[in-house]
Amino acid sequence: MSNANLFAALRAAFPADLDACAIECADGDALSYSWRDIERATAMLANLLLSLELPAGSRIAVQTEKSVEALMLYLAVLRAGYVYLPLNTAYQAAELEYFIANAEPAVLVCAGKHFGWASKLAFQAGCQYVFTLNEDRTGSLLDRASFMSDQHEIAAKRSDDLAAILYTSGTTGRSKGAMLSHGNLLSNARTLKDYWGWQPGDVLIHALPIFHVHGLFIASHGALLNGSKMIWFSRFEPRAVIARFAEASVFMGVPTLYVRMLAEAALTREACAPMRLFISGSAPLLIETFRDWQQRSGHTILERYGMSETLMLTSNPYEDMERVGGTVGFALPGVGVRVHNDAGELCAADEIGHIEVRGPNVFAGYWRMPEKTREEFTADGWFKTGDVGKQDARGYFHIVGRSKDLIISGGYNVYPAEIEGWLNEMPGVAESAVVGVPHPDFGEAVIAVLVARPGAAPEPAALIAALKSKIANFKVPKQVFVVKELPRNAMGKVQKNLLRDQHRGLFA
């Protein structure tokens, strides 16, 4: 039986010339890494993990800044047969404490500057090992791995074996861990390789974070499975990225990155001429951005749709048909996507309903949440995305809203219930409502509207400062408003649509 380990498939796609450049760092020390470097480093890191004699299925939690070594660590976890758990670098101690308690990782890898508090949380929760990994290739992880053999036999895995857990917040309560298998990840990577027309000689500009689906899986797997070089940016810098279009062919970004590049005079048709494909996802692309990019660059952005639980499920076409702005294209080959109304019936063309999906890309369920998993699947096995949309007469899917009240700011998911939970515990706050409003740069900005307790006068700036010490900065409201009462309907439910309308022009 062939080995279904995702790393085995990625390794098999390495080019014959292992000394060719695989990753070139575009900032910092301008280093380059060969395919042989990836082979050797992942073997050494895998051997380090194996030397710890961890139980089968152990989770390896990682909260580090973006680096090539961090990508190699991810590949090494796959290679060794363990489960990768990426954590947003913006998460604060209270958030990390929850993830460690819930996932019970055997190993935590963190930035050296966070070792003091992160290791304390980890050891208190029973995590056995804590290593450090820094942006400048220092840290105890690499120190220990340097003594390991650079020969390693890839761990044998079945297609349905767990490869990664991605935490995705819910609309109520705390985050849920979406369990993704080797088969989920590999099937989606192979589908996208064909659908997006990856070609020999393609070069990817990698300017996304590597703690979520877009940067870690869609971008990295795409390049690795095609044996393509990556031009690696540890942080997105619009002018520097545009300057590298001359040496590349593929770019993937969230809408915010496209907005920022459009603000640069260097973005011209001439600068973009060498490029083959621009892909956008993780948040809705405004039709203005879609059209402005067409005009300025001469390219039409390919918008697609996915989520942590399903990876990619739809995409605008690469060729043969038109890429339509304001849509997320068609269901990918082998993936079923349907729109159901409240009665559970299939919607007619252009009728708005609930989007559901099934296919080899769809996750197995939520980590240690069997009841929640059952709730999120229909009786006939389709996953309820929680998104509201429609399929038009030509077959293109449109996302029109989010039934789970999700805010997407700068490509990052923000769930109001989580922020409201923090706010409602703060001194002087009786209740709060968090909504997203249009923002020219981030797509949506988070704002909070709250009611004070009798006799109290909570200060918005102080509340924002307090939140910044507790949660990731992208979740912190840009503005807080104190009102006498929140608008409610006859059932007593807060009417967030009225709050959104009231503050719609706040950042215009």
C-alpha positions as CSV (number, residue, x, y, z in Angstrom):
1,M,0.0,0.0,0.0
2,S,1.4,3.4,-0.9
3,N,2.2,6.0,1.8
4,A,-0.6,8.6,2.0
5,N,1.6,11.0,4.0
6,L,1.2,14.4,2.5
7,F,4.9,15.0,2.8
8,A,5.6,11.9,0.7
9,A,3.7,13.5,-2.2
10,L,5.3,16.9,-1.7
11,R,8.8,15.2,-1.6
12,A,8.1,13.2,-4.8
13,A,7.5,16.5,-6.6
14,F,10.9,18.0,-5.8
15,P,12.8,18.6,-9.0
16,A,15.6,16.2,-10.1
17,D,18.2,19.0,-9.4
18,L,18.1,19.2,-5.6
19,D,20.7,21.9,-5.6
20,A,18.3,24.3,-7.5
21,C,16.8,27.2,-5.5
22,A,13.6,26.3,-3.8
23,I,13.1,29.4,-1.6
24,E,14.7,32.8,-2.0
25,C,14.2,35.2,1.0
26,A,13.2,38.6,-0.4
27,D,13.9,40.5,2.8
28,G,16.3,40.3,5.7
29,D,19.5,38.5,4.9
30,A,18.5,37.6,1.3
31,L,19.2,33.9,1.9
32,S,18.3,31.2,-0.5
33,Y,17.5,27.5,0.3
34,S,17.9,24.6,-2.1
35,W,15.6,21.6,-2.4
36,R,18.3,19.6,-0.8
37,D,18.3,22.1,2.2
38,I,14.6,21.4,2.6
39,E,15.1,17.6,2.4
40,R,17.9,17.7,5.0
41,A,16.4,20.2,7.4
42,T,13.0,18.5,7.5
43,A,14.8,15.1,8.1
44,M,16.8,16.6,11.0
45,L,13.7,18.3,12.6
46,A,11.7,15.1,12.1
47,N,14.4,13.1,13.9
48,L,14.4,15.6,16.7
49,L,10.7,15.1,17.2
50,L,11.1,11.3,17.0
51,S,13.9,11.4,19.6
52,L,11.4,12.8,22.1
53,E,9.5,9.4,22.0
54,L,6.1,11.2,21.8
55,P,2.9,9.2,21.7
56,A,1.3,8.5,18.3
57,G,-0.9,11.3,17.1
58,S,0.9,13.9,19.3
59,R,0.1,17.6,18.5
60,I,2.9,20.0,17.9
61,A,1.7,23.5,18.6
62,V,3.6,26.3,16.9
63,Q,3.4,30.1,17.5
64,T,6.3,31.7,15.8
65,E,6.9,34.5,13.3
66,K,7.0,33.7,9.6
67,S,10.3,32.1,8.5
68,V,11.5,29.4,6.1
69,E,12.5,27.4,9.2
70,A,8.9,27.6,10.5
71,L,7.7,26.2,7.1
72,M,10.3,23.4,7.4
73,L,9.1,22.6,10.9
74,Y,5.5,22.2,9.5
75,L,6.9,19.8,6.8
76,A,8.9,18.0,9.5
77,V,5.8,17.4,11.6
78,L,4.1,15.9,8.6
79,R,7.2,13.8,7.8
80,A,7.4,12.4,11.3
81,G,3.7,11.6,11.4
82,Y,2.6,14.0,14.1
83,V,-0.2,16.6,14.0
84,Y,0.6,20.2,13.3
85,L,-1.2,23.0,15.2
86,P,-0.5,26.5,13.9
87,L,-1.3,29.4,16.1
88,N,-1.7,33.0,15.0
89,T,1.3,35.1,16.2
90,A,-1.1,37.8,17.5
91,Y,-2.7,35.5,20.1
92,Q,-2.2,36.7,23.7
93,A,-1.7,34.6,26.8
94,A,-5.4,34.1,27.6
95,E,-6.0,32.8,24.1
96,L,-2.9,30.5,24.1
97,E,-3.9,29.1,27.4
98,Y,-7.2,27.9,25.9
99,F,-5.6,26.3,22.9
100,I,-3.0,24.5,24.9
101,A,-5.6,23.2,27.4
102,N,-7.9,22.1,24.6
103,A,-5.4,20.5,22.2
104,E,-3.0,19.2,24.9
105,P,0.1,19.4,22.6
106,A,3.1,17.4,23.5
107,V,5.4,20.1,22.1
108,L,5.1,23.9,21.9
109,V,7.4,25.9,19.7
110,C,7.3,29.6,20.4
111,A,9.3,32.8,19.7
112,G,12.2,33.2,22.2
113,K,10.8,36.6,23.4
114,H,7.6,34.7,24.6
115,F,9.3,31.8,26.2
116,G,8.8,33.0,29.8
117,W,5.1,33.2,29.8
118,A,4.4,30.6,27.0
119,S,6.5,27.9,28.6
120,K,4.8,28.5,32.0
121,L,1.3,28.0,30.4
122,A,2.5,25.0,28.5
123,F,4.1,23.2,31.5
124,Q,1.1,24.0,33.7
125,A,-1.1,22.3,31.2
126,G,1.1,19.2,31.0
127,C,2.9,19.9,27.8
128,Q,6.2,18.1,28.0
129,Y,8.5,20.1,25.7
130,V,8.9,23.8,24.8
131,F,11.4,24.9,22.1
132,T,12.1,28.4,20.7
133,L,12.4,29.4,17.1
134,N,13.2,33.0,16.1
135,E,13.0,34.9,12.8
136,D,16.8,35.1,12.6
137,R,17.3,31.3,12.6
138,T,18.2,31.1,16.3
139,G,16.5,29.2,19.1
140,S,16.7,25.9,21.0
141,L,14.7,24.0,18.3
142,L,17.4,24.5,15.6
143,D,20.2,24.1,18.2
144,R,18.9,20.7,19.1
145,A,18.1,19.6,15.5
146,S,21.6,20.4,14.4
147,F,22.8,17.3,16.2
148,M,20.3,15.0,14.4
149,S,20.9,12.8,11.4
150,D,19.8,14.3,8.0
151,Q,18.5,10.9,6.9
152,H,14.9,10.0,7.7
153,E,12.3,7.6,6.4
154,I,8.9,9.3,5.9
155,A,6.3,8.0,8.4
156,A,3.7,5.8,6.9
157,K,0.2,7.4,7.0
158,R,-3.3,6.5,5.8
159,S,-5.3,9.1,3.9
160,D,-7.7,9.7,6.8
161,D,-4.9,10.1,9.4
162,L,-4.9,13.5,11.1
163,A,-2.4,15.9,9.7
164,A,-3.3,19.3,11.2
165,I,-5.8,21.0,13.6
166,L,-6.8,24.6,12.7
167,Y,-8.7,26.5,15.4
168,T,-11.6,28.4,14.0
169,S,-13.7,30.5,16.3
170,G,-17.4,29.9,16.7
171,T,-20.2,32.4,17.0
172,T,-20.8,31.2,20.6
173,G,-18.2,30.1,23.0
174,R,-14.6,29.5,22.4
175,S,-12.7,28.3,19.3
176,K,-13.2,24.9,17.7
177,G,-10.3,22.8,16.3
178,A,-11.0,21.7,12.7
179,M,-9.3,18.3,12.1
180,L,-7.8,18.0,8.6
181,S,-6.4,14.8,7.3
182,H,-3.5,14.0,5.0
183,G,-6.1,13.1,2.4
184,N,-8.0,16.4,2.8
185,L,-4.9,18.5,2.3
186,L,-3.4,16.4,-0.6
187,S,-6.7,16.1,-2.6
188,N,-7.2,19.9,-2.4
189,A,-3.6,20.6,-3.4
190,R,-3.8,18.3,-6.4
191,T,-7.2,19.7,-7.5
192,L,-5.9,23.3,-7.3
193,K,-2.6,22.4,-9.1
194,D,-4.7,21.3,-12.1
195,Y,-7.5,23.9,-11.9
196,W,-5.1,26.9,-11.6
197,G,-2.9,25.6,-14.4
198,W,0.4,25.4,-12.4
199,Q,3.2,25.1,-15.0
200,P,6.8,24.1,-15.1
201,G,8.9,27.2,-14.3
202,D,6.2,28.9,-12.3
203,V,7.5,31.0,-9.4
204,L,5.3,32.0,-6.5
205,I,5.6,35.2,-4.5
206,H,4.8,34.1,-0.9
207,A,3.8,37.1,1.1
208,L,1.1,35.6,3.3
209,P,1.3,34.5,7.0
210,I,1.8,30.7,7.5
211,F,-0.5,30.2,10.5
212,H,-3.7,29.7,8.4
213,V,-5.1,27.9,5.4
214,H,-4.2,30.5,2.7
215,G,-0.5,30.9,3.3
216,L,0.4,27.5,4.9
217,F,-1.7,25.2,2.8
218,I,-2.9,26.8,-0.4
219,A,0.2,28.8,-1.3
220,S,2.9,26.6,0.1
221,H,1.4,23.3,-1.0
222,G,0.8,24.7,-4.5
223,A,4.5,25.7,-5.0
224,L,5.9,22.5,-3.4
225,L,3.6,20.1,-5.3
226,N,4.7,21.8,-8.5
227,G,8.4,21.9,-7.7
228,S,8.2,25.7,-8.0
229,K,10.5,28.2,-6.5
230,M,9.1,30.6,-3.9
231,I,10.2,34.3,-3.4
232,W,9.6,34.5,0.3
233,F,8.5,37.7,2.1
234,S,8.5,37.4,5.9
235,R,6.2,40.5,5.9
236,F,4.1,42.1,3.1
237,E,5.6,45.3,1.7
238,P,3.7,46.4,-1.4
239,R,6.5,48.2,-3.2
240,A,9.0,45.4,-2.7
241,V,6.5,42.8,-3.8
242,I,5.7,44.7,-7.0
243,A,9.4,44.9,-7.7
244,R,9.6,41.1,-7.8
245,F,6.8,40.6,-10.3
246,A,9.5,40.6,-13.0
247,E,10.9,37.3,-11.6
248,A,7.6,35.6,-10.7
249,S,4.4,34.2,-12.2
250,V,1.9,33.6,-9.4
251,F,0.8,35.8,-6.5
252,M,-1.8,34.9,-3.8
253,G,-3.1,37.6,-1.4
254,V,-6.0,38.7,0.7
255,P,-8.0,41.8,-0.7
256,T,-6.1,44.1,1.7
257,L,-2.8,43.3,-0.1
258,Y,-4.3,44.2,-3.4
259,V,-5.7,47.5,-2.1
260,R,-2.3,48.4,-0.7
261,M,-0.5,47.6,-4.0
262,L,-3.1,49.7,-5.9
263,A,-1.9,52.7,-3.8
264,E,1.6,52.3,-5.2
265,A,2.6,54.3,-8.4
266,A,4.9,51.3,-9.2
267,L,1.9,49.2,-10.0
268,T,1.7,49.4,-13.8
269,R,0.8,47.0,-16.7
270,E,4.5,46.9,-17.5
271,A,5.4,45.8,-14.0
272,C,2.7,43.1,-14.0
273,A,3.4,41.8,-17.5
274,P,5.6,38.8,-16.5
275,M,2.9,37.5,-14.1
276,R,0.6,34.7,-15.0
277,L,-2.0,34.6,-12.2
278,F,-3.2,36.8,-9.3
279,I,-5.4,34.9,-6.8
280,S,-7.5,36.5,-4.0
281,G,-9.2,34.9,-1.0
282,S,-9.8,34.8,2.7
283,A,-12.2,37.8,2.5
284,P,-14.7,39.2,0.0
285,L,-13.0,41.2,-2.8
286,L,-14.8,44.5,-3.4
287,I,-15.9,45.0,-7.1
288,E,-14.1,48.3,-7.1
289,T,-10.8,46.6,-6.2
290,F,-11.5,43.9,-8.9
291,R,-12.0,46.6,-11.6
292,D,-9.2,48.9,-10.5
293,W,-6.8,45.9,-10.6
294,Q,-7.9,45.0,-14.1
295,Q,-7.4,48.6,-15.3
296,R,-4.0,49.2,-13.6
297,S,-2.4,45.8,-14.1
298,G,-4.0,44.3,-17.2
299,H,-4.8,41.2,-15.2
300,T,-8.1,39.8,-13.9
301,I,-7.9,38.6,-10.3
302,L,-9.1,35.1,-9.8
303,E,-11.3,35.0,-6.6
304,R,-11.9,31.8,-4.8
305,Y,-13.7,30.6,-1.7
306,G,-12.7,28.4,1.1
307,M,-12.6,28.0,4.9
308,S,-10.6,26.1,7.6
309,E,-13.0,23.2,7.6
310,T,-13.2,22.7,3.9
311,L,-10.0,24.2,2.4
312,M,-10.9,25.5,-1.1
313,L,-14.4,24.6,-2.4
314,T,-15.0,27.0,-5.3
315,S,-12.9,29.1,-7.7
316,N,-13.3,31.4,-10.6
317,P,-12.0,29.6,-13.7
318,Y,-8.3,29.8,-14.8
319,E,-9.2,29.6,-18.4
320,D,-12.1,28.7,-20.8
321,M,-14.6,30.9,-19.0
322,E,-14.8,34.5,-17.6
323,R,-13.6,35.4,-14.1
324,V,-16.6,37.3,-12.8
325,G,-16.1,40.0,-10.1
326,G,-18.2,39.7,-7.1
327,T,-18.5,35.9,-7.4
328,V,-16.4,33.0,-6.1
329,G,-16.8,31.0,-9.3
330,F,-17.7,27.3,-9.6
331,A,-17.5,24.2,-7.4
332,L,-14.0,22.7,-7.8
333,P,-13.8,19.3,-9.6
334,G,-14.8,16.5,-7.2
335,V,-16.3,19.0,-4.7
336,G,-20.1,19.2,-4.2
337,V,-21.5,22.6,-3.3
338,R,-25.3,23.3,-3.0
339,V,-27.5,26.1,-1.7
340,H,-30.5,25.1,0.6
341,N,-33.4,27.2,1.8
342,D,-34.7,27.1,5.4
343,A,-37.0,24.3,4.5
344,G,-34.0,22.1,3.5
345,E,-34.9,22.3,-0.2
346,L,-32.5,23.1,-3.0
347,C,-32.6,26.7,-4.0
348,A,-33.4,27.7,-7.6
349,A,-31.0,29.9,-9.6
350,D,-30.4,33.2,-7.9
351,E,-32.4,32.2,-4.8
352,I,-30.5,33.0,-1.6
353,G,-29.9,30.2,0.9
354,H,-27.4,28.3,3.0
355,I,-24.2,27.0,1.4
356,E,-23.3,23.4,2.1
357,V,-20.4,21.3,0.8
358,R,-19.1,17.8,0.7
359,G,-16.0,16.2,-0.9
360,P,-12.6,14.8,-0.1
361,N,-11.5,18.3,1.0
362,V,-14.0,18.4,3.9
363,F,-12.7,18.0,7.4
364,A,-13.5,15.0,9.7
365,G,-15.0,17.1,12.4
366,Y,-14.1,19.3,15.4
367,W,-11.4,18.2,17.9
368,R,-13.1,16.6,20.9
369,M,-16.5,18.1,20.0
370,P,-18.6,15.2,18.6
371,E,-21.9,16.9,19.4
372,K,-20.8,20.1,17.6
373,T,-19.6,18.1,14.7
374,R,-22.9,16.4,14.3
375,E,-24.7,19.8,14.5
376,E,-22.6,21.1,11.6
377,F,-23.4,18.3,9.2
378,T,-26.7,17.6,7.5
379,A,-28.4,14.2,7.8
380,D,-27.1,13.3,4.3
381,G,-23.5,14.2,5.1
382,W,-23.1,17.8,3.8
383,F,-21.1,20.4,5.9
384,K,-23.1,23.5,6.7
385,T,-20.6,26.4,6.0
386,G,-22.7,29.0,7.8
387,D,-22.4,31.2,4.8
388,V,-25.4,32.6,2.9
389,G,-25.3,32.8,-0.8
390,K,-26.7,31.9,-4.2
391,Q,-25.8,30.2,-7.5
392,D,-26.7,32.2,-10.6
393,A,-28.0,30.8,-13.8
394,R,-24.5,30.5,-15.3
395,G,-23.4,28.4,-12.3
396,Y,-21.2,31.0,-10.5
397,F,-21.6,31.1,-6.7
398,H,-22.0,34.4,-4.9
399,I,-21.5,34.9,-1.1
400,V,-24.0,37.4,0.2
401,G,-23.7,37.2,3.9
402,R,-22.5,35.1,6.9
403,S,-25.2,33.5,9.0
404,K,-22.6,32.9,11.7
405,D,-22.1,36.7,12.1
406,L,-18.5,36.5,11.1
407,I,-16.4,39.7,10.5
408,I,-13.4,39.3,8.2
409,S,-10.9,42.1,8.8
410,G,-7.7,42.2,6.7
411,G,-8.3,38.5,5.8
412,Y,-8.6,37.4,9.5
413,N,-11.7,36.0,11.0
414,V,-13.2,37.8,13.9
415,Y,-16.2,36.4,15.8
416,P,-18.3,39.0,17.7
417,A,-19.3,36.6,20.5
418,E,-15.7,36.2,21.6
419,I,-15.1,40.0,21.8
420,E,-18.4,40.6,23.5
421,G,-17.5,38.0,26.1
422,W,-14.3,39.9,27.0
423,L,-16.0,43.3,27.0
424,N,-18.9,42.2,29.1
425,E,-16.5,41.1,31.9
426,M,-14.9,44.5,32.1
427,P,-15.7,47.0,34.9
428,G,-18.6,49.3,34.1
429,V,-19.9,47.3,31.1
430,A,-23.4,46.0,31.2
431,E,-23.6,44.5,27.7
432,S,-22.1,45.0,24.3
433,A,-22.6,44.3,20.6
434,V,-19.7,43.9,18.2
435,V,-20.2,44.4,14.5
436,G,-18.1,44.9,11.3
437,V,-18.4,48.0,9.2
438,P,-16.9,48.8,5.8
439,H,-13.2,49.8,5.9
440,P,-11.2,51.0,2.8
441,D,-8.1,49.0,3.8
442,F,-9.2,46.0,5.9
443,G,-12.5,45.3,4.1
444,E,-14.3,45.3,7.4
445,A,-13.3,47.0,10.7
446,V,-14.4,45.8,14.1
447,I,-16.4,48.2,16.3
448,A,-18.2,47.8,19.6
449,V,-21.3,49.4,20.9
450,L,-22.0,49.0,24.6
451,V,-24.2,50.0,27.5
452,A,-22.8,51.1,30.8
453,R,-23.8,49.7,34.2
454,P,-25.8,52.2,36.3
455,G,-23.5,54.9,37.8
456,A,-20.5,53.7,35.7
457,A,-18.8,55.6,32.8
458,P,-16.5,53.2,31.0
459,E,-13.8,55.0,28.9
460,P,-13.6,53.7,25.3
461,A,-9.9,54.2,25.1
462,A,-9.3,52.3,28.3
463,L,-11.4,49.4,27.2
464,I,-9.5,49.2,23.9
465,A,-6.2,49.3,25.8
466,A,-7.4,46.5,28.1
467,L,-8.5,44.4,25.2
468,K,-5.1,44.8,23.5
469,S,-3.5,43.0,26.5
470,K,-5.9,40.1,26.2
471,I,-6.6,39.3,22.6
472,A,-5.0,39.5,19.1
473,N,-4.8,43.1,17.8
474,F,-6.9,42.3,14.7
475,K,-9.8,41.4,17.0
476,V,-9.7,44.6,19.0
477,P,-12.4,47.1,18.1
478,K,-11.1,50.1,16.2
479,Q,-13.7,52.3,18.0
480,V,-16.0,51.8,21.0
481,F,-19.3,53.7,21.5
482,V,-21.2,54.0,24.7
483,V,-25.0,54.2,24.3
484,K,-28.0,54.3,26.6
485,E,-29.5,51.1,25.1
486,L,-29.0,48.6,22.2
487,P,-31.7,48.4,19.5
488,R,-33.7,45.2,19.9
489,N,-36.5,43.5,18.0
490,A,-39.8,42.2,19.5
491,M,-38.1,39.0,20.7
492,G,-35.4,41.0,22.5
493,K,-32.6,40.1,20.1
494,V,-30.1,42.9,19.4
495,Q,-30.6,44.2,15.9
496,K,-27.0,44.3,14.7
497,N,-28.1,45.3,11.2
498,L,-29.2,48.7,12.6
499,L,-25.8,49.2,14.3
500,R,-24.0,48.4,11.1
501,D,-26.2,50.8,9.1
502,Q,-25.7,53.5,11.7
503,H,-21.9,53.3,11.6
504,R,-21.5,52.3,7.9
505,G,-19.8,55.5,7.0
506,L,-17.4,55.6,9.9
507,F,-14.2,54.9,8.0
508,A,-15.4,56.2,4.6
